[in-house]
Amino acid sequence: MSLNGKGFYTWQLKNCEGGNPEAIAAKAKAANLTHVLIQIADTTFAFGFDRNNRDQNPAVISALRNRGIQIWGWHYVKGNDPAGEARIAVQRCRELRVDGYIIDAESEYKAAGKAAAARAFMNEFRASLPRMPVALSSFRYPSFHKEFPWREFLEKCDLNMPQVYWEQAHNADAQLARSVSEFASTSLVGFVRPVIPTGSAYGTGGWRATPDDLRRFFQKAQDLGLTAANAYSWDWATSAGNTDLWDAVAQFDWPVDPGSAGSGGDVGADTGGDIVSRYFQALNNGDIDALVALYQPNAAHVTAQRTVVGSQAVRDFYSDLLFNRLAGGAFTLLNATGQDPSRMFTWSASSNSGRVVDGSDTLGLREGKIQYHYTRFNIA
């Protein structure tokens, strides 16, 4: 699963267009948002109910989905009852049919012994929803938060959504670059996952983000080859005197192909001229030039061990794969899903050097070429 384009976090729906589902969806569509991130749970409790105990989420989700906008549900967890938190997460994901789930884990998870809680939470959640796209939302610099159980969370996550909040500063682009760099280090976080950052669209303690901060944040995300970026929060950025922050995000141009925001249809294992078919044809022909030609010049290629950027790095990866690790291999596409600009596929391979049975990749496309490629496989 890969998100593409711009997203906005909501907190209390009553403070977003007065809680009116159609107004929320219309505003999201007018801002060219591809996804909206809505709080669905808080620790072991469902979240999003009004004073009459009516769940506001279903109507909002339906209105957004009718406009082709993805809905991801976020959940603040503390790790004091990981099994209970996992159960409410599964329940809310199922009943609301969200497109993805976000774990918001912060300072409480820096306490001693919380690595075991993170592991228990992830195991419980994945036992029930093994295919649900999952992201971690936490601190922007793992080097500052080494007590946090990065490895235990990220091992079973698909995406990494760091909170790149530049409070008391106005260097959003520099902070984002540092965050992305740190999350590419397995020594810091254990597992590298595609980064979809969240930036500041709020103020606190006399400090306030500026429209220029947000423009620089989203531009840097594009420059780094990231497929998407988010802002927090809708509530604050649409409040009186702060709508310039909403406008900065809404007016930022992040082109995505039509139909990319939906949950995605089945592409199938034989897609003719589709990029996935061309990719496997080039793999089986051992044609490195054809493989490199499928990528943007500044494409990012990500594995659990590292993130590299650029055509030469992509060429080096395939030279090693096709002439060393899986020399002379036969590659088989097992399943492919998604719509441009997001493709997900599973695959297998066999060669004299070894075999792969668990290949799983995500492509983020821009202008018909690969901008972001996350691959995960083991050679036996």
C-alpha positions as CSV (number, residue, x, y, z in Angstrom):
1,M,0.0,0.0,0.0
2,S,1.3,3.4,-1.0
3,L,-0.4,6.7,-0.4
4,N,-0.1,9.4,-3.0
5,G,-0.6,13.2,-2.7
6,K,-1.8,15.4,0.1
7,G,-3.6,14.3,3.3
8,F,-5.0,16.2,6.3
9,Y,-5.5,14.9,9.9
10,T,-8.7,15.6,11.7
11,W,-9.1,15.4,15.5
12,Q,-12.6,16.3,16.7
13,L,-15.0,16.1,13.8
14,K,-17.4,18.6,15.4
15,N,-14.7,21.2,14.9
16,C,-14.3,20.4,11.2
17,E,-16.9,22.2,9.1
18,G,-19.2,21.9,12.1
19,G,-19.1,18.1,11.7
20,N,-21.2,18.2,8.5
21,P,-20.1,15.1,6.5
22,E,-20.9,16.7,3.1
23,A,-19.1,19.9,3.9
24,I,-16.1,18.0,5.1
25,A,-16.0,15.9,1.9
26,A,-16.5,18.9,-0.3
27,K,-13.7,20.9,1.3
28,A,-11.4,17.9,1.1
29,K,-12.2,17.5,-2.6
30,A,-11.7,21.2,-3.3
31,A,-8.3,21.0,-1.7
32,N,-7.3,18.1,-3.9
33,L,-6.7,15.8,-0.9
34,T,-6.3,12.2,-1.8
35,H,-6.8,11.0,1.8
36,V,-8.1,12.1,5.2
37,L,-6.9,10.7,8.5
38,I,-9.6,10.5,11.1
39,Q,-9.2,9.5,14.8
40,I,-11.2,6.3,15.4
41,A,-9.9,5.2,18.8
42,D,-8.1,6.4,22.0
43,T,-6.4,3.7,24.0
44,T,-9.1,1.0,24.6
45,F,-12.0,3.2,23.7
46,A,-13.7,4.0,20.4
47,F,-13.4,7.7,19.4
48,G,-15.6,10.0,17.3
49,F,-18.9,10.0,19.2
50,D,-21.0,13.1,19.7
51,R,-22.7,14.2,23.0
52,N,-25.7,11.9,22.1
53,N,-23.3,8.9,21.8
54,R,-23.7,8.8,18.0
55,D,-20.7,7.8,16.0
56,Q,-19.8,10.6,13.6
57,N,-17.3,8.7,11.6
58,P,-19.5,6.5,9.3
59,A,-21.3,9.4,7.7
60,V,-18.0,11.4,7.2
61,I,-16.2,8.3,5.8
62,S,-19.1,7.6,3.4
63,A,-19.1,11.2,2.1
64,L,-15.3,11.2,1.6
65,R,-15.4,7.8,-0.1
66,N,-18.1,8.9,-2.5
67,R,-15.6,11.5,-3.7
68,G,-12.8,9.0,-4.2
69,I,-10.9,10.0,-1.1
70,Q,-9.1,7.4,1.0
71,I,-9.8,7.2,4.8
72,W,-7.2,6.2,7.2
73,G,-8.1,5.8,10.9
74,W,-5.7,6.8,13.6
75,H,-5.5,5.6,17.2
76,Y,-3.6,7.0,20.2
77,V,-2.1,4.1,22.1
78,K,-0.2,4.1,25.4
79,G,0.7,0.4,25.8
80,N,-0.8,-0.1,29.3
81,D,-3.3,-2.6,27.9
82,P,-1.9,-3.6,24.5
83,A,-4.3,-6.5,24.0
84,G,-7.3,-4.2,24.7
85,E,-5.9,-1.5,22.5
86,A,-5.4,-4.0,19.7
87,R,-9.0,-5.3,20.1
88,I,-10.6,-1.9,19.8
89,A,-8.3,-1.2,16.8
90,V,-9.5,-4.3,15.0
91,Q,-13.1,-3.6,15.9
92,R,-13.0,0.0,14.6
93,C,-11.1,-0.9,11.4
94,R,-13.7,-3.5,10.6
95,E,-16.8,-1.6,11.4
96,L,-15.7,1.6,9.6
97,R,-14.0,-0.2,6.7
98,V,-11.0,2.2,6.7
99,D,-8.4,2.0,3.9
100,G,-5.6,2.0,6.4
101,Y,-4.8,2.2,10.1
102,I,-2.3,4.5,11.9
103,I,-0.7,3.8,15.3
104,D,-0.1,7.1,17.1
105,A,2.4,6.1,19.8
106,E,4.3,8.8,21.7
107,S,5.9,9.5,25.1
108,E,4.1,6.8,27.0
109,Y,5.9,4.2,24.8
110,K,9.3,5.5,26.0
111,A,8.8,3.9,29.4
112,A,10.7,0.9,30.5
113,G,9.2,-2.4,29.4
114,K,7.1,-0.9,26.6
115,A,9.0,-2.9,23.8
116,A,7.1,-6.0,25.0
117,A,3.8,-4.0,24.9
118,A,4.5,-2.9,21.3
119,R,5.3,-6.4,20.2
120,A,2.1,-7.8,21.9
121,F,0.0,-5.1,20.3
122,M,1.3,-5.7,16.8
123,N,1.0,-9.5,17.1
124,E,-2.6,-9.2,18.3
125,F,-3.6,-6.7,15.6
126,R,-1.9,-8.6,12.8
127,A,-3.4,-11.9,13.9
128,S,-6.8,-10.4,13.1
129,L,-6.0,-8.1,10.2
130,P,-2.9,-9.4,8.5
131,R,-3.5,-7.5,5.2
132,M,-4.6,-4.1,6.6
133,P,-2.2,-1.3,5.6
134,V,-0.6,0.0,8.8
135,A,1.5,3.1,9.5
136,L,3.4,4.2,12.6
137,S,3.0,7.9,13.6
138,S,5.6,9.0,16.2
139,F,8.6,11.2,16.8
140,R,10.4,12.8,13.9
141,Y,14.0,12.1,15.0
142,P,14.6,8.5,16.3
143,S,18.1,9.5,17.4
144,F,16.4,11.7,20.1
145,H,14.1,8.8,21.2
146,K,16.2,5.7,21.4
147,E,14.0,4.3,24.2
148,F,11.1,4.1,21.9
149,P,10.4,0.6,20.5
150,W,10.9,1.5,16.8
151,R,11.8,-2.1,15.8
152,E,8.9,-3.7,17.5
153,F,6.4,-1.4,15.8
154,L,7.9,-1.0,12.4
155,E,8.6,-4.7,11.8
156,K,4.9,-5.2,11.1
157,C,4.0,-1.8,9.7
158,D,3.8,-1.0,6.0
159,L,4.5,2.8,6.2
160,N,6.2,5.2,8.5
161,M,4.4,8.5,9.2
162,P,6.7,10.6,11.4
163,Q,5.3,13.7,13.1
164,V,7.7,16.3,11.6
165,Y,6.5,19.1,13.8
166,W,8.9,22.1,13.6
167,E,7.6,23.8,16.7
168,Q,9.5,27.0,17.7
169,A,11.2,27.0,14.4
170,H,10.5,27.7,10.7
171,N,12.9,25.3,8.9
172,A,10.3,22.7,7.9
173,D,12.3,21.5,4.9
174,A,15.5,20.9,6.8
175,Q,13.7,19.1,9.6
176,L,12.0,16.8,7.0
177,A,15.3,16.0,5.3
178,R,16.8,15.0,8.6
179,S,13.8,12.9,9.6
180,V,13.8,11.0,6.3
181,S,17.6,10.4,6.6
182,E,17.3,9.1,10.2
183,F,14.5,6.7,9.3
184,A,16.7,5.2,6.5
185,S,19.0,3.9,9.3
186,T,18.4,0.3,10.4
187,S,20.7,0.9,13.3
188,L,18.3,3.5,14.6
189,V,14.9,2.0,13.8
190,G,15.5,-1.7,12.9
191,F,13.2,-1.7,9.9
192,V,13.1,0.8,7.1
193,R,9.6,1.6,5.8
194,P,8.4,4.2,3.2
195,V,8.1,7.6,4.8
196,I,4.8,9.6,4.6
197,P,5.5,12.6,6.9
198,T,3.1,14.8,8.7
199,G,3.8,18.6,9.0
200,S,2.6,21.3,11.3
201,A,-0.6,23.2,10.5
202,Y,-1.2,24.6,14.0
203,G,0.3,26.8,16.7
204,T,1.3,26.4,20.3
205,G,2.8,28.4,23.1
206,G,3.0,31.6,21.1
207,W,4.5,29.9,18.1
208,R,2.6,29.3,14.9
209,A,3.4,27.5,11.6
210,T,3.3,29.8,8.6
211,P,2.0,29.2,5.1
212,D,5.5,29.4,3.8
213,D,6.6,26.6,6.3
214,L,3.9,24.4,4.8
215,R,4.8,25.1,1.2
216,R,8.5,24.3,2.0
217,F,7.5,21.1,3.8
218,F,5.4,19.8,0.9
219,Q,8.0,20.9,-1.7
220,K,10.8,19.1,0.2
221,A,8.6,16.0,0.4
222,Q,8.3,16.0,-3.4
223,D,12.0,16.8,-3.8
224,L,12.9,13.8,-1.7
225,G,10.8,11.5,-3.9
226,L,8.2,10.8,-1.2
227,T,4.8,9.8,-2.6
228,A,2.6,11.7,-0.1
229,A,2.6,14.0,2.9
230,N,0.1,15.1,5.5
231,A,-0.7,18.1,7.7
232,Y,-2.1,18.3,11.2
233,S,-4.7,19.4,12.0
234,W,-7.8,20.3,10.0
235,D,-9.5,21.6,13.2
236,W,-6.8,24.2,13.8
237,A,-6.1,25.2,10.2
238,T,-9.7,26.0,9.6
239,S,-10.3,27.9,12.9
240,A,-10.8,31.6,12.9
241,G,-7.7,33.5,12.0
242,N,-5.8,30.4,10.9
243,T,-7.4,29.6,7.5
244,D,-4.2,30.7,5.7
245,L,-2.7,27.4,6.8
246,W,-5.4,25.4,5.2
247,D,-5.1,27.5,2.1
248,A,-1.4,26.8,1.9
249,V,-2.0,23.1,1.8
250,A,-5.0,23.3,-0.5
251,Q,-3.2,25.5,-3.0
252,F,0.0,23.4,-3.1
253,D,0.1,21.5,-6.4
254,W,0.7,17.8,-5.9
255,P,-0.4,16.1,-9.1
256,V,-1.8,12.6,-8.9
257,D,-3.3,10.5,-11.7
258,P,-7.1,10.4,-11.8
259,G,-8.6,7.5,-9.7
260,S,-5.5,7.2,-7.5
261,A,-7.2,8.1,-4.3
262,G,-9.6,5.2,-4.2
263,S,-8.9,1.9,-2.5
264,G,-7.7,0.4,-5.7
265,G,-9.0,-2.4,-8.0
266,D,-7.5,-5.6,-9.1
267,V,-4.9,-5.2,-11.8
268,G,-4.4,-8.9,-12.3
269,A,-1.4,-11.0,-13.1
270,D,-1.4,-10.2,-16.8
271,T,-1.7,-6.5,-17.5
272,G,-0.3,-6.2,-21.0
273,G,1.5,-2.8,-21.3
274,D,1.2,-2.1,-17.6
275,I,4.4,-1.1,-15.8
276,V,4.2,-4.2,-13.6
277,S,4.2,-6.5,-16.6
278,R,7.0,-4.6,-18.2
279,Y,9.0,-4.8,-15.0
280,F,8.7,-8.6,-14.8
281,Q,9.5,-8.9,-18.5
282,A,12.7,-6.9,-18.0
283,L,13.6,-9.0,-14.9
284,N,13.2,-12.2,-16.8
285,N,15.2,-10.8,-19.8
286,G,18.0,-9.7,-17.4
287,D,17.7,-6.3,-19.1
288,I,19.1,-3.8,-16.6
289,D,18.7,-0.9,-19.0
290,A,15.0,-1.6,-19.4
291,L,14.6,-1.8,-15.7
292,V,16.3,1.5,-15.0
293,A,14.2,3.1,-17.7
294,L,11.1,2.3,-15.7
295,Y,12.3,4.7,-12.9
296,Q,12.3,8.4,-12.5
297,P,15.9,9.7,-12.4
298,N,15.5,10.6,-8.7
299,A,13.6,7.5,-7.7
300,A,14.0,6.1,-4.2
301,H,14.5,2.4,-3.8
302,V,13.8,1.0,-0.3
303,T,14.5,-2.3,1.4
304,A,14.5,-3.1,5.1
305,Q,18.2,-2.5,5.1
306,R,18.6,0.8,3.3
307,T,17.1,3.6,1.1
308,V,19.0,4.7,-2.0
309,V,18.1,7.4,-4.5
310,G,19.0,7.8,-8.2
311,S,19.5,5.9,-11.4
312,Q,23.0,4.6,-10.6
313,A,21.8,3.2,-7.2
314,V,18.9,1.5,-8.9
315,R,21.2,0.0,-11.6
316,D,23.6,-1.3,-8.9
317,F,20.7,-3.0,-7.1
318,Y,19.6,-4.9,-10.2
319,S,23.2,-5.7,-11.2
320,D,23.7,-7.4,-7.9
321,L,20.2,-9.1,-7.9
322,L,20.4,-10.5,-11.5
323,F,24.0,-11.4,-11.7
324,N,24.8,-12.4,-8.1
325,R,22.1,-13.1,-5.6
326,L,19.6,-14.6,-8.1
327,A,21.8,-15.1,-11.2
328,G,19.8,-16.5,-14.1
329,G,16.6,-16.4,-12.1
330,A,13.1,-16.9,-13.3
331,F,10.7,-14.3,-11.8
332,T,6.9,-15.0,-11.4
333,L,4.3,-12.3,-10.7
334,L,1.8,-13.9,-8.3
335,N,-0.7,-11.1,-7.8
336,A,-1.0,-7.3,-8.5
337,T,-3.4,-4.8,-7.1
338,G,-3.9,-1.1,-7.2
339,Q,-4.4,1.7,-9.6
340,D,-2.0,4.4,-10.9
341,P,-0.1,5.8,-9.1
342,S,0.0,3.1,-6.5
343,R,0.8,-0.6,-7.3
344,M,1.3,-3.5,-5.0
345,F,2.4,-7.0,-6.1
346,T,3.6,-10.3,-4.8
347,W,6.1,-12.5,-6.6
348,S,8.4,-15.5,-6.4
349,A,11.7,-16.4,-8.1
350,S,13.9,-19.5,-8.6
351,S,17.5,-19.7,-9.6
352,N,20.6,-21.8,-9.0
353,S,21.6,-19.3,-6.3
354,G,18.4,-19.6,-4.3
355,R,14.7,-19.0,-4.4
356,V,12.2,-16.4,-3.2
357,V,8.6,-17.3,-2.2
358,D,7.6,-14.2,-0.2
359,G,8.4,-11.2,-2.5
360,S,6.2,-8.2,-1.7
361,D,6.6,-4.8,-3.4
362,T,4.9,-1.4,-3.5
363,L,5.4,1.1,-6.3
364,G,4.6,4.8,-6.2
365,L,4.3,6.2,-9.7
366,R,4.8,9.7,-11.1
367,E,4.1,10.5,-14.7
368,G,4.1,6.8,-15.6
369,K,7.4,6.0,-14.0
370,I,8.5,4.6,-10.7
371,Q,9.2,7.3,-8.1
372,Y,9.2,5.1,-5.1
373,H,9.8,1.4,-4.8
374,Y,9.7,-0.6,-1.6
375,T,10.7,-4.3,-1.9
376,R,10.7,-7.0,0.7
377,F,11.9,-10.6,0.1
378,N,14.0,-13.4,1.5
379,I,16.3,-15.6,-0.5
380,A,16.3,-19.2,0.7
